[in-house]
Amino acid sequence: MIQQTRIRTINQAPEGQAPSYVLYWMGLSQRARCNPALEYAVEEANSRHLPVLVCYGIAEGFPEVNARHWSFLLEGMAEIGPALEKRGIGFVARRAPPVETALRYAAKAALVVCDRSELRPARQFQADFAARAPCRVMQVEGDVVVPVQTASPKHEIAARTFRPKINRLLPDYLVPLEEREVRHSAHHLPNDSTLDLSDVPRLVASLKADQSVRPVRRFRGGTMEAEAQLRTYLDNSLAGYAAGRGRPEAGAASHMSPYLHFGQISPVALALAVQQAPGGDAEDRAAYLEELVVRRELAMNHLHYEPRYDDYTAAPAWARKTLDAHRSDPRPFLYTPEQFEQGLTQDRYWNAAMTEMRETGYMHNHMRMYWGKKIVEWSASPEEAWNTALRLNNRYFIDGRDANSFTNVGWLFGLHDRPWGPRPVYGNVRSMGQASLKKFDADGYVREVERLAQAEQ
Ligand SMILES: Cc1cc2nc3c(=O)[nH]c(=O)nc-3n(C[C@H](O)[C@H](O)[C@H](O)COP(=O)(O)OP(=O)(O)OC[C@H]3O[C@@H](n4cnc5c(N)ncnc54)[C@H](O)[C@@H]3O)c2cc1C
């Protein structure tokens, strides 16, 4: 079922005359399964006796997207054509900008279906396309469990205000999406793909992108890989999530964030799989859904309603005021952005976290909190800390440049939080000290990072 609230018309153009297909311009939802935009395109095509064509254009040279990100994305993209072909759906991938690609194929479309992202550049691409498209453009929101404006019509201040609203809606949105039968095959449509996905490492090496942030061995992109990892996780590690999710060495984390970030797995399918998993108890399932649905979609809410989400001024006024009042406090240690990036602090646990991020593209949530809070404490100013944390986050994490990236960096500066007892440097913003490293086997974590970093060499 595709809920009506996921679907909206985003331009005024009429339907295309003498069309050859219904076009799905793939953006964020980079998957051939459990994709409401794709299934909507199939429904619309069937009712017009037309085939479906899916197109993707690569935003080569896009700021902050480096070889690591492209590698993960393109590994996923390489699976999509063959999977769609099996269903009789056409797929073209072009080494050309996204809007140019969509306009090229929109010329022969009855209508264009696209998906939805809350990130500003993606919204701008879509607005630009919708204004120039020769036919009607429909948007289908499929990378959240509950559509952002349905979950809440306003900018939420904290998880506690958002939780009851979104949880009330879950019975209507946590439902499986059936695959529609494709009634008109696209096999006769010409394929003029120019993006050669047969050798992803070679393609990545040829791209105009920062090649110094290398692809990692630890994670491979794609829906098949996401589903295989999820099966192993549900069988072995979900049990214990509630008790172990705060301990990096407990093995309780699912590592689904890179796949969610690139739309390679559907959050609805993931939530349903967790709900139905044989391993784990009600507490584990509830704790997982709290992170996947409440926290993740609170981040979407923040990006939707806060236009300055990537700027320090997106931190709440009370937090900026208290950080400003403590601007001149002596820092116990002071590091430049470059020292942070190289992991050259006096703290071996912090350095290990930076190594995990830089060398493997991932970090456990507890260490992300510690890592970020220490950047606040050890930087010359809150503005410099914001810029350092956000830049490193988006450069090295495979799941960087996500709604979660901007919102969680915001959390380091009081977003979605409340004032705490005053501390040097932090003022009333929540601090994090060495005590948080005593709650788990921090030396074991350092050893594990050494092993992971070695495996990347
Ligand atoms: C400073 C800082 C920076 C962060 N940067 C990012 C980022 O760039 N990209 C990103 O996706 N997440 C980010 N997070 C949120 C969180 O740390 C990651 O989503 C999580 O660690 C991903 O690992 P996992 O999939 O194994 O999580 P699991 O524990 O298995 O959780 C399952 C899913 O729930 C969601 N989730 C878990 N924790 C959070 C959280 N705190 N907030 C929102 N959603 C959550 C994620 O979608 C995650 O994949 C950041 C957190 C902090 C404190």
The ligand as a Gaussian input file, in Angstrom:
#p B3LYP/6-31G(d) Opt

LIG

0 1
 C       28.241000      13.492000      16.592000
 C       27.371000      12.491000      15.871000
 C       27.412000      12.412000      14.493000
 C       26.578000      11.514000      13.804000
 N       26.660000      11.474000      12.445000
 C       25.814000      10.660000      11.748000
 C       25.869000      10.620000      10.330000
 O       26.655000      11.328000       9.693000
 N       25.012000       9.783000       9.674000
 C       24.144000       8.971000      10.354000
 O       23.389000       8.224000       9.712000
 N       24.082000       8.989000      11.705000
 C       24.886000       9.807000      12.420000
 N       24.825000       9.808000      13.787000
 C       23.779000       9.025000      14.461000
 C       24.202000       7.594000      14.882000
 O       25.401000       7.638000      15.577000
 C       24.307000       6.663000      13.695000
 O       23.122000       6.703000      12.918000
 C       24.522000       5.213000      14.151000
 O       25.652000       5.131000      14.958000
 C       24.649000       4.345000      12.931000
 O       25.072000       3.065000      13.254000
 P       24.136000       1.801000      13.170000
 O       23.371000       1.788000      11.901000
 O       24.995000       0.637000      13.492000
 O       23.120000       2.130000      14.373000
 P       22.074000       1.216000      15.149000
 O       22.332000       1.392000      16.607000
 O       22.027000      -0.158000      14.639000
 O       20.705000       1.984000      14.858000
 C       19.819000       1.644000      13.786000
 C       19.480000       2.891000      13.008000
 O       18.834000       3.848000      13.860000
 C       19.225000       5.170000      13.489000
 N       19.940000       5.794000      14.616000
 C       20.734000       5.212000      15.538000
 N       21.214000       6.127000      16.410000
 C       20.710000       7.319000      16.013000
 C       20.831000       8.653000      16.498000
 N       21.565000       8.948000      17.581000
 N       20.174000       9.637000      15.831000
 C       19.430000       9.368000      14.745000
 N       19.276000       8.120000      14.239000
 C       19.908000       7.112000      14.863000
 C       20.177000       5.032000      12.299000
 O       19.430000       5.189000      11.118000
 C       20.701000       3.613000      12.458000
 O       21.147000       3.048000      11.245000
 C       25.676000      10.675000      14.506000
 C       25.656000      10.747000      15.913000
 C       26.471000      11.638000      16.583000
 C       26.394000      11.715000      18.087000

